[in-house]
Amino acid sequence: MKARVHIMLKNGVLDPQGEAVRHALGTLGFDGVEGVRQGKVIELDLADGTSEETVKQMCEKLLANTVIESYAIEMA
Amino acid sequence: MKARVHIMLKNGVLDPQGEAVRHALGTLGFDGVEGVRQGKVIELDLADGTSEETVKQMCEKLLANTVIESYAIEMA
């Protein structure tokens, strides 16, 4: 089974990578880009029967820095 | 309007970051993690009426390295 975890910086946390992308898009002539946030996506290939709770523990312990990042889990 | 772009390394391209995560999860005692791929997610806040075609051009020109990365666009 597969799980996908999205990890984004929390609102209010400065995102210099996203800001750099926003600026670069403007330089390339793409108008109307009002904001960009960059995050991570982690695709996990898991043994069958792994629970969402286990994936949550992986996020809390390793995948996300919960001080500044929020995460969302999609099981598939 | 918002658009979300997922950028993943293509299949067959070595993903050392994902491999490091897989190894670290094993060390932490999470069994059954068979594979991990790490990618990027970019959330764009766009002017209303921006087409998916425009976002595709952003991906081709800046956001993704299409030699080794594939991308998927979700408009919302």
Backbone of each chain as nested JSON, in Angstrom:
{
  "chains": [
    {"id": "A", "residues": [
      {"number": 1, "name": "MET", "atoms": {"N": [0.832, -1.194, 0.0], "CA": [0.0, 0.0, 0.0], "C": [0.867, 1.245, 0.0]}},
      {"number": 2, "name": "LYS", "atoms": {"N": [0.249, 2.336, -0.409], "CA": [1.012, 3.586, -0.544], "C": [0.429, 4.653, 0.39]}},
      {"number": 3, "name": "ALA", "atoms": {"N": [1.3, 5.503, 0.837], "CA": [0.841, 6.682, 1.571], "C": [1.6, 7.874, 1.019]}},
      {"number": 4, "name": "ARG", "atoms": {"N": [0.928, 8.985, 0.993], "CA": [1.57, 10.203, 0.518], "C": [1.454, 11.247, 1.619]}},
      {"number": 5, "name": "VAL", "atoms": {"N": [2.575, 11.862, 1.954], "CA": [2.589, 12.878, 3.009], "C": [2.996, 14.216, 2.395]}},
      {"number": 6, "name": "HIS", "atoms": {"N": [2.172, 15.215, 2.618], "CA": [2.507, 16.584, 2.207], "C": [3.016, 17.342, 3.407]}},
      {"number": 7, "name": "ILE", "atoms": {"N": [4.155, 17.975, 3.269], "CA": [4.711, 18.761, 4.362], "C": [4.912, 20.188, 3.881]}},
      {"number": 8, "name": "MET", "atoms": {"N": [4.225, 21.108, 4.532], "CA": [4.322, 22.517, 4.141], "C": [4.753, 23.333, 5.359]}},
      {"number": 9, "name": "LEU", "atoms": {"N": [5.432, 24.434, 5.118], "CA": [5.704, 25.367, 6.208], "C": [4.379, 25.934, 6.695]}},
      {"number": 10, "name": "LYS", "atoms": {"N": [4.261, 26.119, 7.996], "CA": [3.033, 26.691, 8.546], "C": [2.861, 28.129, 8.059]}},
      {"number": 11, "name": "ASN", "atoms": {"N": [1.597, 28.558, 8.019], "CA": [1.33, 29.952, 7.676], "C": [2.054, 30.862, 8.657]}},
      {"number": 12, "name": "GLY", "atoms": {"N": [2.652, 31.896, 8.13], "CA": [3.359, 32.832, 8.994], "C": [4.843, 32.541, 9.076]}},
      {"number": 13, "name": "VAL", "atoms": {"N": [5.241, 31.339, 8.685], "CA": [6.671, 31.029, 8.659], "C": [7.221, 31.47, 7.302]}},
      {"number": 14, "name": "LEU", "atoms": {"N": [8.265, 32.259, 7.327], "CA": [8.857, 32.775, 6.096], "C": [9.328, 31.625, 5.216]}},
      {"number": 15, "name": "ASP", "atoms": {"N": [9.044, 31.71, 3.91], "CA": [9.4, 30.65, 2.975], "C": [10.308, 31.23, 1.889]}},
      {"number": 16, "name": "PRO", "atoms": {"N": [11.604, 31.325, 2.161], "CA": [12.5, 31.973, 1.195], "C": [12.578, 31.232, -0.146]}},
      {"number": 17, "name": "GLN", "atoms": {"N": [12.432, 29.895, -0.109], "CA": [12.46, 29.135, -1.361], "C": [11.265, 29.51, -2.237]}},
      {"number": 18, "name": "GLY", "atoms": {"N": [10.084, 29.548, -1.614], "CA": [8.886, 29.943, -2.346], "C": [8.998, 31.358, -2.879]}},
      {"number": 19, "name": "GLU", "atoms": {"N": [9.564, 32.227, -2.061], "CA": [9.72, 33.626, -2.458], "C": [10.669, 33.739, -3.659]}},
      {"number": 20, "name": "ALA", "atoms": {"N": [11.72, 32.922, -3.653], "CA": [12.663, 32.919, -4.777], "C": [11.98, 32.444, -6.058]}},
      {"number": 21, "name": "VAL", "atoms": {"N": [11.115, 31.436, -5.926], "CA": [10.389, 30.939, -7.094], "C": [9.446, 32.022, -7.612]}},
      {"number": 22, "name": "ARG", "atoms": {"N": [8.757, 32.706, -6.71], "CA": [7.819, 33.772, -7.107], "C": [8.556, 34.846, -7.898]}},
      {"number": 23, "name": "HIS", "atoms": {"N": [9.718, 35.226, -7.383], "CA": [10.503, 36.262, -8.036], "C": [10.992, 35.802, -9.407]}},
      {"number": 24, "name": "ALA", "atoms": {"N": [11.443, 34.557, -9.478], "CA": [11.955, 34.023, -10.743], "C": [10.845, 33.94, -11.79]}},
      {"number": 25, "name": "LEU", "atoms": {"N": [9.636, 33.559, -11.359], "CA": [8.514, 33.489, -12.305], "C": [8.208, 34.878, -12.857]}},
      {"number": 26, "name": "GLY", "atoms": {"N": [8.269, 35.892, -11.991], "CA": [8.056, 37.271, -12.445], "C": [9.106, 37.679, -13.469]}},
      {"number": 27, "name": "THR", "atoms": {"N": [10.345, 37.332, -13.206], "CA": [11.447, 37.657, -14.113], "C": [11.254, 36.996, -15.477]}},
      {"number": 28, "name": "LEU", "atoms": {"N": [10.665, 35.8, -15.48], "CA": [10.426, 35.078, -16.737], "C": [9.19, 35.591, -17.471]}},
      {"number": 29, "name": "GLY", "atoms": {"N": [8.501, 36.567, -16.9], "CA": [7.37, 37.164, -17.599], "C": [6.018, 36.589, -17.223]}},
      {"number": 30, "name": "PHE", "atoms": {"N": [5.964, 35.731, -16.202], "CA": [4.662, 35.222, -15.762], "C": [4.062, 36.241, -14.792]}},
      {"number": 31, "name": "ASP", "atoms": {"N": [3.005, 36.901, -15.235], "CA": [2.375, 37.903, -14.38], "C": [1.313, 37.244, -13.5]}},
      {"number": 32, "name": "GLY", "atoms": {"N": [0.95, 37.958, -12.457], "CA": [-0.196, 37.519, -11.66], "C": [0.124, 36.405, -10.687]}},
      {"number": 33, "name": "VAL", "atoms": {"N": [1.403, 36.137, -10.449], "CA": [1.739, 35.142, -9.434], "C": [1.817, 35.867, -8.095]}},
      {"number": 34, "name": "GLU", "atoms": {"N": [0.802, 35.673, -7.277], "CA": [0.679, 36.473, -6.06], "C": [1.41, 35.872, -4.874]}},
      {"number": 35, "name": "GLY", "atoms": {"N": [1.597, 34.583, -4.903], "CA": [2.316, 33.963, -3.798], "C": [2.723, 32.556, -4.168]}},
      {"number": 36, "name": "VAL", "atoms": {"N": [3.819, 32.117, -3.6], "CA": [4.294, 30.752, -3.843], "C": [4.768, 30.178, -2.513]}},
      {"number": 37, "name": "ARG", "atoms": {"N": [4.324, 28.964, -2.21], "CA": [4.827, 28.243, -1.032], "C": [5.389, 26.924, -1.534]}},
      {"number": 38, "name": "GLN", "atoms": {"N": [6.578, 26.599, -1.076], "CA": [7.164, 25.333, -1.495], "C": [7.219, 24.374, -0.321]}},
      {"number": 39, "name": "GLY", "atoms": {"N": [6.821, 23.161, -0.577], "CA": [6.872, 22.137, 0.46], "C": [7.433, 20.842, -0.09]}},
      {"number": 40, "name": "LYS", "atoms": {"N": [7.294, 19.812, 0.727], "CA": [7.804, 18.504, 0.342], "C": [6.658, 17.53, 0.204]}},
      {"number": 41, "name": "VAL", "atoms": {"N": [6.829, 16.555, -0.65], "CA": [5.893, 15.447, -0.698], "C": [6.713, 14.157, -0.59]}},
      {"number": 42, "name": "ILE", "atoms": {"N": [6.269, 13.285, 0.286], "CA": [6.987, 12.034, 0.509], "C": [6.038, 10.882, 0.222]}},
      {"number": 43, "name": "GLU", "atoms": {"N": [6.415, 10.037, -0.74], "CA": [5.6, 8.877, -1.081], "C": [6.204, 7.65, -0.424]}},
      {"number": 44, "name": "LEU", "atoms": {"N": [5.411, 7.002, 0.399], "CA": [5.877, 5.837, 1.144], "C": [5.231, 4.582, 0.581]}},
      {"number": 45, "name": "ASP", "atoms": {"N": [6.041, 3.589, 0.336], "CA": [5.546, 2.284, -0.096], "C": [5.591, 1.385, 1.145]}},
      {"number": 46, "name": "LEU", "atoms": {"N": [4.418, 1.046, 1.667], "CA": [4.346, 0.411, 2.983], "C": [3.816, -1.011, 2.9]}},
      {"number": 47, "name": "ALA", "atoms": {"N": [4.16, -1.82, 3.894], "CA": [3.593, -3.164, 3.989], "C": [2.075, -3.046, 4.155]}},
      {"number": 48, "name": "ASP", "atoms": {"N": [1.342, -3.993, 3.575], "CA": [-0.117, -3.969, 3.691], "C": [-0.532, -3.976, 5.155]}},
      {"number": 49, "name": "GLY", "atoms": {"N": [-1.546, -3.221, 5.474], "CA": [-2.064, -3.195, 6.827], "C": [-1.45, -2.13, 7.711]}},
      {"number": 50, "name": "THR", "atoms": {"N": [-0.486, -1.372, 7.178], "CA": [0.079, -0.284, 7.974], "C": [-1.007, 0.768, 8.203]}},
      {"number": 51, "name": "SER", "atoms": {"N": [-1.148, 1.209, 9.438], "CA": [-2.245, 2.133, 9.742], "C": [-1.816, 3.577, 9.531]}},
      {"number": 52, "name": "GLU", "atoms": {"N": [-2.818, 4.421, 9.368], "CA": [-2.557, 5.855, 9.24], "C": [-1.883, 6.372, 10.502]}},
      {"number": 53, "name": "GLU", "atoms": {"N": [-2.226, 5.769, 11.64], "CA": [-1.623, 6.166, 12.913], "C": [-0.092, 5.982, 12.871]}},
      {"number": 54, "name": "THR", "atoms": {"N": [0.346, 4.88, 12.263], "CA": [1.789, 4.626, 12.14], "C": [2.45, 5.709, 11.28]}},
      {"number": 55, "name": "VAL", "atoms": {"N": [1.781, 6.056, 10.187], "CA": [2.338, 7.101, 9.31], "C": [2.399, 8.426, 10.059]}},
      {"number": 56, "name": "LYS", "atoms": {"N": [1.377, 8.671, 10.892], "CA": [1.37, 9.898, 11.696], "C": [2.581, 9.931, 12.624]}},
      {"number": 57, "name": "GLN", "atoms": {"N": [2.881, 8.78, 13.226], "CA": [4.062, 8.717, 14.101], "C": [5.343, 8.977, 13.322]}},
      {"number": 58, "name": "MET", "atoms": {"N": [5.413, 8.45, 12.086], "CA": [6.593, 8.726, 11.249], "C": [6.753, 10.229, 11.023]}},
      {"number": 59, "name": "CYS", "atoms": {"N": [5.627, 10.902, 10.774], "CA": [5.658, 12.357, 10.556], "C": [6.144, 13.079, 11.809]}},
      {"number": 60, "name": "GLU", "atoms": {"N": [5.579, 12.685, 12.948], "CA": [5.909, 13.373, 14.199], "C": [7.367, 13.162, 14.581]}},
      {"number": 61, "name": "LYS", "atoms": {"N": [7.862, 11.929, 14.319], "CA": [9.211, 11.597, 14.785], "C": [10.298, 11.981, 13.799]}},
      {"number": 62, "name": "LEU", "atoms": {"N": [10.002, 11.951, 12.505], "CA": [11.08, 12.145, 11.534], "C": [10.739, 13.085, 10.381]}},
      {"number": 63, "name": "LEU", "atoms": {"N": [9.582, 12.865, 9.762], "CA": [9.381, 13.488, 8.458], "C": [9.165, 14.99, 8.528]}},
      {"number": 64, "name": "ALA", "atoms": {"N": [8.417, 15.435, 9.54], "CA": [8.104, 16.859, 9.625], "C": [8.732, 17.476, 10.867]}},
      {"number": 65, "name": "ASN", "atoms": {"N": [9.123, 18.705, 10.748], "CA": [9.534, 19.489, 11.91], "C": [8.29, 20.246, 12.373]}},
      {"number": 66, "name": "THR", "atoms": {"N": [7.607, 19.682, 13.372], "CA": [6.272, 20.187, 13.703], "C": [6.281, 21.567, 14.364]}},
      {"number": 67, "name": "VAL", "atoms": {"N": [7.453, 22.074, 14.664], "CA": [7.513, 23.451, 15.168], "C": [7.144, 24.431, 14.057]}},
      {"number": 68, "name": "ILE", "atoms": {"N": [7.634, 24.167, 12.864], "CA": [7.413, 25.116, 11.766], "C": [6.671, 24.51, 10.578]}},
      {"number": 69, "name": "GLU", "atoms": {"N": [6.458, 23.203, 10.597], "CA": [5.833, 22.572, 9.436], "C": [4.539, 21.863, 9.828]}},
      {"number": 70, "name": "SER", "atoms": {"N": [3.59, 21.857, 8.919], "CA": [2.381, 21.063, 9.104], "C": [2.403, 19.946, 8.064]}},
      {"number": 71, "name": "TYR", "atoms": {"N": [1.696, 18.864, 8.377], "CA": [1.691, 17.756, 7.429], "C": [0.277, 17.249, 7.209]}},
      {"number": 72, "name": "ALA", "atoms": {"N": [0.082, 16.65, 6.053], "CA": [-1.2, 16.034, 5.726], "C": [-0.911, 14.669, 5.126]}},
      {"number": 73, "name": "ILE", "atoms": {"N": [-1.671, 13.668, 5.585], "CA": [-1.441, 12.287, 5.158], "C": [-2.577, 11.843, 4.249]}},
      {"number": 74, "name": "GLU", "atoms": {"N": [-2.24, 11.254, 3.121], "CA": [-3.228, 10.621, 2.23], "C": [-2.866, 9.15, 2.122]}},
      {"number": 75, "name": "MET", "atoms": {"N": [-3.762, 8.278, 2.547], "CA": [-3.533, 6.85, 2.37], "C": [-4.153, 6.428, 1.027]}},
      {"number": 76, "name": "ALA", "atoms": {"N": [-3.501, 5.523, 0.323], "CA": [-4.046, 5.108, -0.983], "C": [-3.887, 3.599, -1.149]}}
    ]},
    {"id": "B", "residues": [
      {"number": 1, "name": "MET", "atoms": {"N": [-7.038, 32.389, -7.473], "CA": [-7.123, 30.937, -7.624], "C": [-5.796, 30.282, -7.248]}},
      {"number": 2, "name": "LYS", "atoms": {"N": [-5.888, 29.006, -6.978], "CA": [-4.696, 28.294, -6.515], "C": [-4.362, 27.167, -7.487]}},
      {"number": 3, "name": "ALA", "atoms": {"N": [-3.099, 26.873, -7.583], "CA": [-2.661, 25.684, -8.316], "C": [-1.619, 24.987, -7.459]}},
      {"number": 4, "name": "ARG", "atoms": {"N": [-1.625, 23.681, -7.556], "CA": [-0.652, 22.911, -6.805], "C": [0.111, 22.03, -7.797]}},
      {"number": 5, "name": "VAL", "atoms": {"N": [1.419, 22.089, -7.736], "CA": [2.247, 21.301, -8.649], "C": [3.049, 20.293, -7.834]}},
      {"number": 6, "name": "HIS", "atoms": {"N": [2.939, 19.031, -8.219], "CA": [3.766, 17.977, -7.611], "C": [4.923, 17.677, -8.54]}},
      {"number": 7, "name": "ILE", "atoms": {"N": [6.109, 17.684, -8.008], "CA": [7.289, 17.372, -8.819], "C": [8.006, 16.2, -8.18]}},
      {"number": 8, "name": "MET", "atoms": {"N": [8.096, 15.106, -8.926], "CA": [8.756, 13.898, -8.419], "C": [9.873, 13.509, -9.372]}},
      {"number": 9, "name": "LEU", "atoms": {"N": [10.899, 12.877, -8.844], "CA": [11.91, 12.288, -9.711], "C": [11.251, 11.186, -10.536]}},
      {"number": 10, "name": "LYS", "atoms": {"N": [11.645, 11.067, -11.81], "CA": [11.086, 10.007, -12.65], "C": [11.502, 8.647, -12.119]}},
      {"number": 11, "name": "ASN", "atoms": {"N": [10.686, 7.644, -12.428], "CA": [11.052, 6.278, -12.063], "C": [12.39, 5.927, -12.695]}},
      {"number": 12, "name": "GLY", "atoms": {"N": [13.211, 5.27, -11.939], "CA": [14.516, 4.876, -12.455], "C": [15.611, 5.864, -12.105]}},
      {"number": 13, "name": "VAL", "atoms": {"N": [15.219, 7.088, -11.721], "CA": [16.226, 8.062, -11.291], "C": [16.482, 7.836, -9.804]}},
      {"number": 14, "name": "LEU", "atoms": {"N": [17.725, 7.681, -9.448], "CA": [18.088, 7.422, -8.062], "C": [17.646, 8.577, -7.16]}},
      {"number": 15, "name": "ASP", "atoms": {"N": [17.078, 8.252, -6.016], "CA": [16.559, 9.272, -5.102], "C": [17.257, 9.123, -3.746]}},
      {"number": 16, "name": "PRO", "atoms": {"N": [18.433, 9.695, -3.596], "CA": [19.193, 9.501, -2.354], "C": [18.481, 10.073, -1.129]}},
      {"number": 17, "name": "GLN", "atoms": {"N": [17.73, 11.145, -1.313], "CA": [16.993, 11.736, -0.185], "C": [15.932, 10.756, 0.32]}},
      {"number": 18, "name": "GLY", "atoms": {"N": [15.184, 10.179, -0.628], "CA": [14.178, 9.196, -0.256], "C": [14.809, 7.976, 0.404]}},
      {"number": 19, "name": "GLU", "atoms": {"N": [15.945, 7.562, -0.125], "CA": [16.645, 6.393, 0.415], "C": [17.101, 6.669, 1.85]}},
      {"number": 20, "name": "ALA", "atoms": {"N": [17.56, 7.884, 2.101], "CA": [17.986, 8.268, 3.452], "C": [16.805, 8.231, 4.42]}},
      {"number": 21, "name": "VAL", "atoms": {"N": [15.652, 8.698, 3.949], "CA": [14.449, 8.677, 4.794], "C": [14.056, 7.233, 5.099]}},
      {"number": 22, "name": "ARG", "atoms": {"N": [14.108, 6.375, 4.075], "CA": [13.745, 4.965, 4.258], "C": [14.645, 4.336, 5.323]}},
      {"number": 23, "name": "HIS", "atoms": {"N": [15.928, 4.612, 5.212], "CA": [16.887, 4.037, 6.146], "C": [16.64, 4.564, 7.565]}},
      {"number": 24, "name": "ALA", "atoms": {"N": [16.368, 5.864, 7.664], "CA": [16.147, 6.465, 8.979], "C": [14.882, 5.908, 9.629]}},
      {"number": 25, "name": "LEU", "atoms": {"N": [13.837, 5.679, 8.832], "CA": [12.599, 5.104, 9.385], "C": [12.872, 3.708, 9.937]}},
      {"number": 26, "name": "GLY", "atoms": {"N": [13.684, 2.931, 9.21], "CA": [14.055, 1.604, 9.691], "C": [14.793, 1.685, 11.019]}},
      {"number": 27, "name": "THR", "atoms": {"N": [15.728, 2.618, 11.112], "CA": [16.507, 2.804, 12.338], "C": [15.609, 3.168, 13.517]}},
      {"number": 28, "name": "LEU", "atoms": {"N": [14.537, 3.91, 13.23], "CA": [13.609, 4.32, 14.293], "C": [12.625, 3.203, 14.666]}},
      {"number": 29, "name": "GLY", "atoms": {"N": [12.718, 2.069, 13.992], "CA": [11.88, 0.939, 14.362], "C": [10.606, 0.795, 13.553]}},
      {"number": 30, "name": "PHE", "atoms": {"N": [10.447, 1.594, 12.503], "CA": [9.267, 1.422, 11.645], "C": [9.566, 0.33, 10.629]}},
      {"number": 31, "name": "ASP", "atoms": {"N": [8.904, -0.799, 10.783], "CA": [9.139, -1.907, 9.866], "C": [8.214, -1.785, 8.654]}},
      {"number": 32, "name": "GLY", "atoms": {"N": [8.578, -2.486, 7.622], "CA": [7.676, -2.605, 6.474], "C": [7.669, -1.401, 5.56]}},
      {"number": 33, "name": "VAL", "atoms": {"N": [8.653, -0.534, 5.685], "CA": [8.751, 0.581, 4.746], "C": [9.585, 0.093, 3.564]}},
      {"number": 34, "name": "GLU", "atoms": {"N": [8.906, -0.16, 2.452], "CA": [9.578, -0.818, 1.33], "C": [10.232, 0.161, 0.379]}},
      {"number": 35, "name": "GLY", "atoms": {"N": [9.744, 1.359, 0.359], "CA": [10.344, 2.344, -0.535], "C": [9.881, 3.731, -0.179]}},
      {"number": 36, "name": "VAL", "atoms": {"N": [10.724, 4.708, -0.415], "CA": [10.363, 6.102, -0.156], "C": [10.87, 6.938, -1.325]}},
      {"number": 37, "name": "ARG", "atoms": {"N": [10.009, 7.794, -1.842], "CA": [10.428, 8.756, -2.862], "C": [10.082, 10.134, -2.327]}},
      {"number": 38, "name": "GLN", "atoms": {"N": [11.026, 11.042, -2.441], "CA": [10.747, 12.395, -1.964], "C": [10.672, 13.356, -3.136]}},
      {"number": 39, "name": "GLY", "atoms": {"N": [9.673, 14.186, -3.119], "CA": [9.527, 15.171, -4.177], "C": [9.177, 16.525, -3.606]}},
      {"number": 40, "name": "LYS", "atoms": {"N": [8.824, 17.431, -4.498], "CA": [8.468, 18.786, -4.082], "C": [7.011, 19.051, -4.383]}},
      {"number": 41, "name": "VAL", "atoms": {"N": [6.428, 19.913, -3.591], "CA": [5.091, 20.402, -3.913], "C": [5.162, 21.927, -3.879]}},
      {"number": 42, "name": "ILE", "atoms": {"N": [4.63, 22.545, -4.918], "CA": [4.664, 23.999, -5.012], "C": [3.239, 24.504, -5.117]}},
      {"number": 43, "name": "GLU", "atoms": {"N": [2.84, 25.339, -4.156], "CA": [1.491, 25.918, -4.179], "C": [1.578, 27.329, -4.711]}},
      {"number": 44, "name": "LEU", "atoms": {"N": [0.86, 27.567, -5.805], "CA": [0.895, 28.869, -6.461], "C": [-0.421, 29.583, -6.217]}},
      {"number": 45, "name": "ASP", "atoms": {"N": [-0.322, 30.841, -5.826], "CA": [-1.497, 31.687, -5.666], "C": [-1.529, 32.585, -6.903]}},
      {"number": 46, "name": "LEU", "atoms": {"N": [-2.489, 32.341, -7.784], "CA": [-2.462, 32.965, -9.112], "C": [-3.621, 33.927, -9.296]}},
      {"number": 47, "name": "ALA", "atoms": {"N": [-3.435, 34.874, -10.221], "CA": [-4.529, 35.77, -10.589], "C": [-5.655, 34.939, -11.19]}},
      {"number": 48, "name": "ASP", "atoms": {"N": [-6.907, 35.357, -10.955], "CA": [-8.054, 34.625, -11.497], "C": [-7.949, 34.54, -13.02]}},
      {"number": 49, "name": "GLY", "atoms": {"N": [-8.315, 33.406, -13.562], "CA": [-8.317, 33.244, -15.011], "C": [-7.023, 32.689, -15.581]}},
      {"number": 50, "name": "THR", "atoms": {"N": [-6.021, 32.469, -14.713], "CA": [-4.782, 31.867, -15.204], "C": [-5.078, 30.441, -15.653]}},
      {"number": 51, "name": "SER", "atoms": {"N": [-4.618, 30.1, -16.84], "CA": [-4.956, 28.779, -17.383], "C": [-3.968, 27.723, -16.933]}},
      {"number": 52, "name": "GLU", "atoms": {"N": [-4.408, 26.473, -17.011], "CA": [-3.528, 25.364, -16.698], "C": [-2.34, 25.343, -17.648]}},
      {"number": 53, "name": "GLU", "atoms": {"N": [-2.561, 25.788, -18.88], "CA": [-1.486, 25.85, -19.88], "C": [-0.357, 26.76, -19.389]}},
      {"number": 54, "name": "THR", "atoms": {"N": [-0.729, 27.882, -18.758], "CA": [0.287, 28.799, -18.227], "C": [1.099, 28.124, -17.124]}},
      {"number": 55, "name": "VAL", "atoms": {"N": [0.399, 27.398, -16.255], "CA": [1.101, 26.698, -15.174], "C": [2.035, 25.643, -15.764]}},
      {"number": 56, "name": "LYS", "atoms": {"N": [1.578, 24.997, -16.837], "CA": [2.413, 23.995, -17.511], "C": [3.701, 24.648, -18.023]}},
      {"number": 57, "name": "GLN", "atoms": {"N": [3.554, 25.83, -18.587], "CA": [4.752, 26.543, -19.067], "C": [5.695, 26.88, -17.918]}},
      {"number": 58, "name": "MET", "atoms": {"N": [5.113, 27.27, -16.773], "CA": [5.961, 27.545, -15.593], "C": [6.769, 26.304, -15.216]}},
      {"number": 59, "name": "CYS", "atoms": {"N": [6.102, 25.157, -15.271], "CA": [6.782, 23.897, -14.931], "C": [7.902, 23.614, -15.909]}},
      {"number": 60, "name": "GLU", "atoms": {"N": [7.597, 23.76, -17.197], "CA": [8.591, 23.43, -18.228], "C": [9.788, 24.371, -18.159]}},
      {"number": 61, "name": "LYS", "atoms": {"N": [9.511, 25.642, -17.873], "CA": [10.586, 26.641, -17.928], "C": [11.36, 26.773, -16.637]}},
      {"number": 62, "name": "LEU", "atoms": {"N": [10.71, 26.543, -15.499], "CA": [11.388, 26.837, -14.238], "C": [11.221, 25.761, -13.168]}},
      {"number": 63, "name": "LEU", "atoms": {"N": [9.99, 25.31, -12.946], "CA": [9.736, 24.568, -11.705], "C": [10.32, 23.164, -11.72]}},
      {"number": 64, "name": "ALA", "atoms": {"N": [10.237, 22.499, -12.875], "CA": [10.712, 21.111, -12.939], "C": [11.908, 20.999, -13.873]}},
      {"number": 65, "name": "ASN", "atoms": {"N": [12.792, 20.109, -13.55], "CA": [13.865, 19.719, -14.472], "C": [13.351, 18.495, -15.209]}},
      {"number": 66, "name": "THR", "atoms": {"N": [12.816, 18.731, -16.404], "CA": [12.07, 17.667, -17.087], "C": [12.965, 16.53, -17.596]}},
      {"number": 67, "name": "VAL", "atoms": {"N": [14.26, 16.694, -17.492], "CA": [15.149, 15.579, -17.845], "C": [14.993, 14.45, -16.819]}},
      {"number": 68, "name": "ILE", "atoms": {"N": [14.902, 14.82, -15.555], "CA": [14.859, 13.796, -14.507], "C": [13.591, 13.846, -13.656]}},
      {"number": 69, "name": "GLU", "atoms": {"N": [12.777, 14.888, -13.838], "CA": [11.601, 15.037, -12.979], "C": [10.316, 15.047, -13.802]}},
      {"number": 70, "name": "SER", "atoms": {"N": [9.268, 14.495, -13.223], "CA": [7.943, 14.603, -13.828], "C": [7.097, 15.51, -12.937]}},
      {"number": 71, "name": "TYR", "atoms": {"N": [6.083, 16.114, -13.529], "CA": [5.244, 16.997, -12.712], "C": [3.777, 16.711, -12.975]}},
      {"number": 72, "name": "ALA", "atoms": {"N": [2.964, 17.049, -11.989], "CA": [1.514, 16.912, -12.125], "C": [0.897, 18.195, -11.589]}},
      {"number": 73, "name": "ILE", "atoms": {"N": [-0.063, 18.713, -12.33], "CA": [-0.69, 19.99, -11.962], "C": [-2.115, 19.74, -11.484]}},
      {"number": 74, "name": "GLU", "atoms": {"N": [-2.466, 20.343, -10.357], "CA": [-3.86, 20.32, -9.861], "C": [-4.324, 21.759, -9.779]}},
      {"number": 75, "name": "MET", "atoms": {"N": [-5.347, 22.106, -10.505], "CA": [-5.916, 23.453, -10.385], "C": [-7.033, 23.402, -9.339]}},
      {"number": 76, "name": "ALA", "atoms": {"N": [-7.154, 24.447, -8.541], "CA": [-8.196, 24.423, -7.501], "C": [-8.874, 25.794, -7.415]}}
    ]}
  ]
}
